[in-house]
């Protein structure tokens, strides 16, 4: 079905005829005479006996060009058949730790050692591509949390902003409680009945003003479910002065607090010690049962303004070439 976005533009169609009447009303002599670029274009149009002259044909072509331009300005649209889009009704925030400890290279990605943040980015990238009906937002935190991407269906932008994040961008500490508090603030303002926070961290709460336990209690009261993911191998090999030395993230990772946060909000705690486990966690999170809401009906629209615009440009080019050839012959 055809429709027009700006149908009022058709009111401009008679404008050339009005200008023609005004030109006829202007006196032929006097200092106030109106000058036009090509008087020959209109001179023959004033005499009825020259309706088949080239000037009359050019004038007709010019009117056709004007009509095509007005048609293009009216934004012709082709509206397709109604389609139903199921909505999950789920608002999902992802919070990622950017503290310096995320720089430890204890993950393998394609048989290449990578740091914890790089591995988290790779897994979350695939996770985002499966969230077609969810609104997803991104929170980055260190000493302070901040919203990198608000809740949106534009998952490509969320993915881009995630990949652009860098370690240490938000400070050297880990403000778990403040990150949860910011997520709660963003989620409680939404109308969705299914609100989820997924928290990726490799450390314990070392900064911020809000205690993680208090933040989890507030989230539970607001009906927000939190899934916590502890990132980091149980034991990693690091280069030292006398060869390889072994270090584990357990001294920093506060699994007790992360479990408490998940349990308080009816969520779940996961431990990611390698890339395979991190991918498995992503699959488990991907299986969260969505809350279906009423299907939304849309009618796809296709812009067609470029068709009359292209034809108008072709006719204008042809008219200009014919005018140039005619002048050279004369």
Phi, psi and omega in degrees: 000135180272144176210173180228134180287321181234072185295339180295345178296338179293344176295343179276354183302314183281005183303316178300323179293322177296319177295324179296318177296321178295323179293324178292329182283345181285133179300145181288333182241163179114159183288340182270013183296137180279132179256141178239157185299321184225086183300331182297337182293331183253344187296315182286338179290344181278342181256128185292334184282358184241037184294337182261007182289159178302323181297319179295321179293322178294321179296319178297318178297320179297321178293323177296319178299317179298318179297322178294321178295319178295319178299319178293320180293335179284359178054071175296137182232142169257117183259121183279185180288150179300138178231144180259131178247114177290137178248136181282337182072017185251130172255124188233121175254138176246124179248127185238130179285128178246021180293158184303334180294340177290357180275352181294131183267085177234024175236152175246130178228108186064042182060022178236130180293132179226162179282171185295322181293318179299318178295320179296318178300315183298318181288317180294331178299315177291324179298317181296325183289350176258009185258045191302326185252010179257151167268127186237140175232166184229127174243130174249139183215152173212247172292331178225145175264151173209153181277112177278326178215123177290170179301126185203158172274352180279078185290335178296320178292319178300317179297317180298316180294325176296314182293335180277351181291148183229150179295136179085000183295330183251015179109175188266349182261181180232103182262078181297313182299316180294324178296317177294318179299319178294320179296318178299317180300321180285325186278328183292339181278357182267156182275349183295144177267359182230098186240130189228141172239130175247119188249118177254122179206158177237013184222197179244172181287111181238008181199182179089173183256339185259129178290137181303321180295318178295319179296321179294322178297318178297318179297318179296321179295331180268004179074028181260127180265134182241127172254123181254142181232116175273118187258132176138140180290153178295326178211128183236151179265125180236144178291137178229187181292329183240050180095206182281142173236154183255136179219146179239150181279359185302331180294335181259323186285118180264082183293329180299315179293320180294322176295318180299317180299315181294315182294321180298327184257014181063028176262212182208147178257136177237149175243121181251104182260347177205176185296322181296317179294322179296321177293321179295321177298319178299321178294320179295318178294327180293340181268008176302132184291118179284152176264108183284136175245180181302137180294142180260129182263130177230159174238111182299140181241140178236123180289134180238012184299333185291338181292304177295330178294317179296319179295321178297319179294321178295315179295322178297317178297317179295320179296322179293319179294316179297321179296319179295317180295318180298320181292323179293322179293322182283000000 
